[in-house]
């Protein structure tokens, strides 16, 4: 069974909606960083699929897909606004989740 990959614009709309709803009660700096966070995530995802981070060997037993981005942002939504007050803390969490998933 094959399917076409979603366009990055569609992925952005999906995850932006989820993240904006979750980070609604966080401070304004954290909320404003969502767009940049999504942009960075799509760049990492593209590098994993097509770029220098592509799994080796070429016929890897695992292929990355949209579920992996979901796992990353799922991990980024287990925090509360008392423990994540700055953008740096959010970025550190995002980096950790990327290392865990990819």
DRENMI-270670 format. One line per 8 residues: number of its first residue (from 1); for each residue x, y, z of N, C-alpha, C. Coordinates in nm, 3 decimals, padded with zeros to 5 digits. Each point is the difference from the previous one (the first is absolute). Layout:
! residues N
NUM> X/Y/Z/X/Y/Z/X/Y/Z | ...
END
This chain:
! residues 102
1> 00.084/-00.117/00.000/-00.084/00.117/00.000/00.088/00.123/00.000 | -00.025/00.090/-00.090/00.078/00.123/-00.008/-00.091/00.119/00.016 | 00.060/00.111/00.038/-00.074/00.125/00.011/00.096/00.113/-00.028 | -00.052/00.114/-00.035/00.085/00.115/-00.025/00.024/00.072/00.131 | 00.120/00.053/00.013/00.032/00.076/00.119/-00.078/00.131/00.001 | -00.034/00.044/00.118/-00.071/00.127/00.012/00.095/00.115/-00.030 | -00.055/00.105/-00.053/00.079/00.120/-00.025/00.035/00.066/00.133 | 00.114/00.069/00.004/00.043/00.063/00.123/-00.101/00.105/00.049
9> -00.072/00.062/-00.093/-00.101/00.099/00.040/-00.112/-00.066/00.080 | -00.042/-00.117/-00.043/-00.106/-00.072/00.071/00.048/-00.046/00.136 | 00.124/-00.048/00.006/00.056/-00.043/00.128/00.009/00.119/00.095 | 00.039/00.115/-00.053/00.011/00.120/00.082/-00.135/00.039/00.058 | -00.103/-00.003/-00.081/-00.134/00.037/00.048/-00.046/-00.095/00.111 | 00.022/-00.128/-00.020/-00.044/-00.100/00.099/00.069/00.023/00.134 | 00.133/00.005/-00.003/00.073/00.010/00.126/-00.005/00.139/00.061 | -00.015/00.103/-00.082/-00.015/00.136/00.054/-00.130/00.010/00.080
17> -00.104/-00.060/-00.051/-00.128/00.001/00.070/00.012/-00.071/00.135 | 00.065/-00.114/00.000/00.018/-00.077/00.124/00.085/00.077/00.100 | 00.114/00.053/-00.046/00.091/00.069/00.091/-00.057/00.130/00.052 | -00.069/00.076/-00.085/-00.060/00.125/00.046/-00.107/-00.027/00.106 | -00.074/-00.106/-00.017/-00.102/-00.035/00.101/00.066/-00.041/00.131 | 00.107/-00.080/-00.008/00.065/-00.046/00.123/00.072/00.114/00.072 | 00.072/00.084/-00.074/00.080/00.106/00.062/-00.080/00.129/00.022 | -00.130/-00.007/-00.004/-00.086/00.117/00.016/00.025/00.073/00.133
25> 00.022/-00.072/00.108/00.019/00.060/00.132/00.146/00.030/00.033 | 00.091/-00.021/-00.094/00.141/00.027/00.024/00.029/00.148/-00.028 | 00.119/00.047/00.039/00.029/00.142/-00.021/00.011/00.032/-00.149 | -00.004/00.126/-00.032/-00.008/00.043/-00.140/00.125/-00.037/-00.080 | 00.117/00.001/00.063/00.122/-00.037/-00.073/-00.005/-00.145/-00.046 | -00.048/-00.088/00.085/-00.012/-00.141/-00.036/-00.102/-00.016/-00.112 | -00.112/00.067/00.011/-00.104/-00.009/-00.105/00.050/00.054/-00.134 | 00.079/00.106/00.003/00.052/00.059/-00.124/00.105/-00.089/-00.066
33> 00.061/-00.090/00.075/00.105/-00.085/-00.054/-00.053/-00.123/-00.074 | -00.129/-00.022/00.002/-00.059/-00.119/-00.062/00.029/-00.006/-00.150 | -00.012/00.112/-00.070/00.025/00.000/-00.145/00.143/-00.040/-00.032 | 00.095/00.056/00.073/00.141/-00.033/-00.023/00.029/-00.145/00.037 | -00.065/-00.049/00.105/00.017/-00.139/00.041/-00.050/-00.094/-00.108 | -00.113/00.029/-00.058/-00.054/-00.082/-00.109/00.091/00.006/-00.123 | 00.050/00.118/-00.031/00.090/00.015/-00.114/00.126/-00.084/00.020 | 00.055/00.005/00.120/00.120/-00.079/00.031/-00.031/-00.149/-00.006
41> -00.117/-00.040/00.050/-00.036/-00.142/-00.002/-00.013/-00.052/-00.142 | -00.059/00.079/-00.088/-00.014/-00.044/-00.139/00.135/-00.008/-00.069 | 00.093/00.087/00.037/00.135/-00.008/-00.056/00.071/-00.127/00.047 | -00.013/-00.031/00.128/00.059/-00.124/00.052/-00.064/-00.120/-00.068 | -00.131/00.002/-00.011/-00.073/-00.112/-00.062/00.044/-00.019/-00.145 | 00.016/00.110/-00.074/00.045/-00.009/-00.138/00.142/-00.056/-00.008 | 00.086/00.039/00.093/00.136/-00.053/00.002/00.002/-00.148/00.036 | -00.093/-00.043/00.081/-00.008/-00.142/00.034/-00.052/-00.080/-00.120
49> -00.095/00.053/-00.072/-00.056/-00.072/-00.114/00.090/00.001/-00.122 | 00.058/00.117/-00.029/00.069/00.017/-00.128/00.145/00.045/00.011 | 00.040/00.048/00.112/00.131/00.063/00.011/00.104/-00.083/00.070 | 00.091/00.070/00.065/00.115/-00.068/00.062/-00.036/-00.087/00.120 | -00.117/00.015/00.055/-00.040/-00.081/00.114/-00.077/-00.125/-00.040 | -00.007/-00.027/-00.131/-00.074/-00.116/-00.050/00.061/-00.128/00.058 | -00.085/-00.093/00.043/00.052/-00.124/00.060/00.086/-00.080/-00.099 | 00.096/-00.069/00.055/00.080/-00.090/-00.081/-00.019/-00.140/00.053
57> 00.005/-00.101/-00.076/00.018/-00.004/-00.144/-00.123/00.056/-00.072 | 00.008/00.010/-00.131/-00.107/00.063/-00.076/-00.133/-00.074/00.013 | 00.003/-00.129/00.030/-00.123/-00.076/00.022/-00.014/-00.029/00.148 | -00.014/00.107/00.073/-00.012/-00.011/00.145/-00.128/-00.074/00.037 | 00.003/-00.068/00.111/-00.118/-00.072/00.046/-00.106/00.095/00.053 | 00.037/00.126/00.019/-00.095/00.096/00.053/-00.001/00.124/-00.088 | -00.117/00.044/-00.037/-00.012/00.125/-00.074/-00.076/00.099/00.085 | 00.047/00.121/00.000/-00.062/00.104/00.081/-00.123/00.053/-00.071
65> -00.099/00.039/00.079/-00.122/00.054/-00.056/-00.061/00.103/00.095 | -00.121/00.040/-00.030/-00.067/00.104/00.077/-00.021/-00.040/00.146 | -00.007/-00.127/00.028/-00.016/-00.047/00.137/00.118/00.044/00.088 | 00.118/00.008/-00.060/00.118/00.041/00.077/-00.008/00.146/00.042 | -00.051/00.087/-00.088/-00.020/00.139/00.038/-00.104/00.007/00.112 | -00.101/-00.083/-00.010/-00.103/-00.004/00.103/00.060/-00.041/00.135 | 00.093/-00.095/-00.001/00.065/-00.043/00.124/00.082/00.114/00.060 | 00.067/00.076/-00.085/00.081/00.111/00.048/-00.088/00.105/00.066
73> -00.105/00.041/-00.067/-00.086/00.102/00.057/-00.085/-00.054/00.114 | -00.025/-00.129/00.000/-00.066/-00.061/00.115/00.086/00.012/00.124 | 00.130/-00.019/-00.017/00.092/00.017/00.111/00.014/00.144/00.043 | -00.017/00.092/-00.094/00.008/00.143/00.032/-00.125/00.052/00.070 | -00.104/-00.081/00.000/-00.125/00.044/00.065/-00.024/-00.068/00.134 | 00.104/-00.054/00.061/-00.017/-00.060/00.132/00.048/00.094/00.111 | 00.029/00.124/-00.037/00.048/00.098/00.098/-00.114/00.091/00.042 | 00.023/00.075/00.106/-00.100/00.100/00.038/00.065/00.139/00.000
81> -00.083/00.102/00.009/00.052/00.137/-00.010/00.080/00.043/00.122 | -00.002/-00.077/00.107/00.080/00.032/00.117/00.145/-00.044/-00.018 | 00.021/-00.107/-00.076/00.135/-00.054/-00.020/00.064/00.045/-00.131 | -00.077/00.052/-00.091/00.052/00.046/-00.128/-00.040/00.146/-00.017 | 00.085/00.087/00.051/-00.030/00.143/-00.001/00.072/00.076/-00.110 | 00.107/-00.060/-00.055/00.077/00.071/-00.102/00.007/-00.082/-00.128 | 00.036/00.070/-00.106/00.014/-00.065/-00.130/00.117/-00.098/00.004 | 00.105/00.033/00.071/00.117/-00.088/00.010/-00.040/-00.135/00.059
89> -00.083/00.001/00.102/-00.045/-00.126/00.060/-00.081/-00.083/-00.099 | -00.084/00.067/-00.079/-00.077/-00.071/-00.102/00.092/-00.058/-00.107 | 00.099/00.076/-00.042/00.093/-00.048/-00.102/00.080/-00.119/00.051 | 00.043/00.005/00.125/00.073/-00.113/00.058/-00.087/-00.126/00.000 | -00.127/00.016/00.035/-00.092/-00.114/-00.002/-00.016/-00.053/-00.142 | -00.016/00.091/-00.096/-00.016/-00.038/-00.140/00.123/-00.076/-00.051 | 00.118/00.049/00.034/00.124/-00.069/-00.041/00.005/-00.140/00.061 | -00.034/-00.010/00.128/-00.001/-00.131/00.066/-00.095/-00.096/-00.071
97> -00.119/00.047/-00.033/-00.098/-00.086/-00.066/00.047/-00.042/-00.139 | 00.067/00.088/-00.073/00.054/-00.037/-00.131/00.107/-00.106/00.013 | 00.087/00.013/00.098/00.104/-00.100/00.022/-00.063/-00.134/00.040 | -00.105/00.006/00.077/-00.066/-00.123/00.044/-00.067/-00.072/-00.116 | -00.065/00.074/-00.088/-00.076/-00.061/-00.109/00.088/-00.036/-00.119 | 00.087/00.090/-00.040/00.082/-00.025/-00.120/00.133/-00.061/00.038
END
